Amino acid sequence: MKESVGRKLRYQIDTLALEMLVCPLTKTRLSINADKTELVSPATRVAYPITKGVPLLCLSESRTLSQEEIDKFK
C-alpha cells in the first residue's frame, strides 16, 4: 500500500480494512481524520495514530481529543 511521491514514500490505509476496524474500548465505528493520519473514536474522545499505513489501536499510543476536534466528527 505504498505510493511513491518523489523520493518519499506515502502509506495509505485500505478503505475496506477501515470499515472492519472498531474502537477497542467501545466497539463503535472509527472515522479517519482529514489528513488521514489518525483514526478517531468520537465516543471515547480518542484518536489512534496510523503509522506507515498501520493503525495503532492501543491506548498507550492514542491521544485525547479536544472538544473542538470532536465537534468536527459530529
N, C-alpha and C positions, 0 to 999 in steps of 0.2 A: 504494500500500500504506500509506496514511496512515489513522490512526484518530484522530478528534477526541476529546480528553479536556479538557473545559473550554476554556481558551484555548491549552493546549499541544497540540502535535501529537506523536503517538506513532507511530513507524515499526515495522513488523513485517517479518520476513523470511519469504518464501514457503517453506512446508514442502516443496513439490515441488522448488524450486530447491535447498534444503538437501540433499536426497537425492542430487543430482548433484555437489555440491561435495566435493572431496577435499583433503587436505593437500598443499600444493605441493612439500613435501620428500619425503614417503614414499608419496604417492598412496593413503593409507589414509583411511577414512571419518572425518568430523568430527562431533563432538557439540556440541549447543548447551548453554550453561550455564544454571543455574536462573533467573537474571534476564534471560535472552535478550539479553545484550549482547556475548557472545563466542562464537566457535566454537573448540572445544578439540580438540587432537590429542594424545591420551594417549601415542601412540607417540613423538612428538618432545618432549613436555612443554612445548608451546607453546599459547598462546591468542591467537587473532586477533580483533580488535575488529570489531563490527558498528556502523557509523556511518550513521544515517538509513536503516536497513534494508539497507545495502550492506556485505557482508563485505569487509574489507581483508585479503586473503591475501598479504601481503608481510612478510618477516621484519623489516624496519625498523619496522613498525607493531605487531608482535607482542610478547608478554611471556612470560617463562619462568614456568612453574607450579611451585609448591612441591609437595613430596611429599604433603602433606595434600590439596591440590586434586586431584592426580592420583588419589589413592585414592578420591575421590568418584565417579570415572567408571569404576571397575572393576566 
